[in-house]
Amino acid sequence: MEYHLRRHDGEFRWVLDIGVPRFNPDRSFAGYIGSCIDVTERRQAEEQLGQAQEDLARVTRLAAMGELAAAIAHEVNQPLSAIVTNGNFSLRQLESGDPNPAELRAAITEIVNDGTRASAVISRIRSLLMKGTLPRTELEINQIIQDVTILLRNELTRNHVLLRTELAADLPRVRGDAVELQQVLINLVMNAIEALRTCTDKRREILIRSAKNPDSVLVQVQDFGPGIKPELADRIFEPFVTTKAEGIGMGLSISRSIIESHGGQLSIVPASQGALFQFTLPVSP
């Protein structure tokens, strides 16, 4: 065991105490034999190394401010666009002279929800620049999926896209940050919606699956659009690489970073039709 010991001169030192019991030939206890090793310098070196690693990580994050600015624009754009859309709808309802209270209430509720989500995203990005880590809690991945389908229902309706889910029952919980995992799913579903906008002769459909692996939970998002060209598939997770004319190429890069920070993996899987992305998250112990 390691413990703090006050030396004869009053200074406290860290000591590693190792003891082994000894026995007489008749198996009676004969005391301990062992050693006490002063490991104060080692403990101090470990603390200094940990501090240096933390400082280096923080400097690295600060050095990525260019990518971070693009990330903020990408992540906040979707909820802000939804706020503007619902705000305009509410104004048209009020100007009509005969507003529908139920539709008006639903639109205003979504404005509040999207505003809250945008604020949460900014808070998470701000936390990346501060010392310390975000708190992680035990989460049900199916609940995260259902929350995202509610958040994006207006976007799905506007683009005439059907979202189906095949969610496995009794999935084990994962440990993570709910807002960050919502960001990943929103990015994947929004990419699928944009891929389906150009489809006129194919079904506009997105499928989200969840399943259990031996030591992880699997989530897949598949669309039935034109798919991703093979030459882009290997680079699709790199910053500023995009298949969209108006994209900035940060969504998948951010999503992969989020999943990897949760101890999982995000990848693209070959599919017979459309694009299929999947990520895994380790099961909470």
ZIHUWO-V81884 format. One record per run of one state. SS is the DSSP state (~ for helix, > for strand, _ for the rest). FROM is the first residue (numbers start at 1). TO is the last residue. Records with the same first field share a line. If there is no record, write none. Layout:
# ZIHUWO-V81884
SS=FROM-TO  FROM-TO
This chain:
# ZIHUWO-V81884
_=1-1  7-11  24-28  39-39  64-64  96-100  129-136  140-140  152-152  159-161  168-173  177-177  197-204  213-215  224-229  234-250  262-264  270-275  284-285
>=2-6  12-23  29-38  137-139  162-167  174-176  205-212  216-223  265-269  276-283
~=40-63  65-95  101-128  141-151  153-158  178-196  230-233  251-261
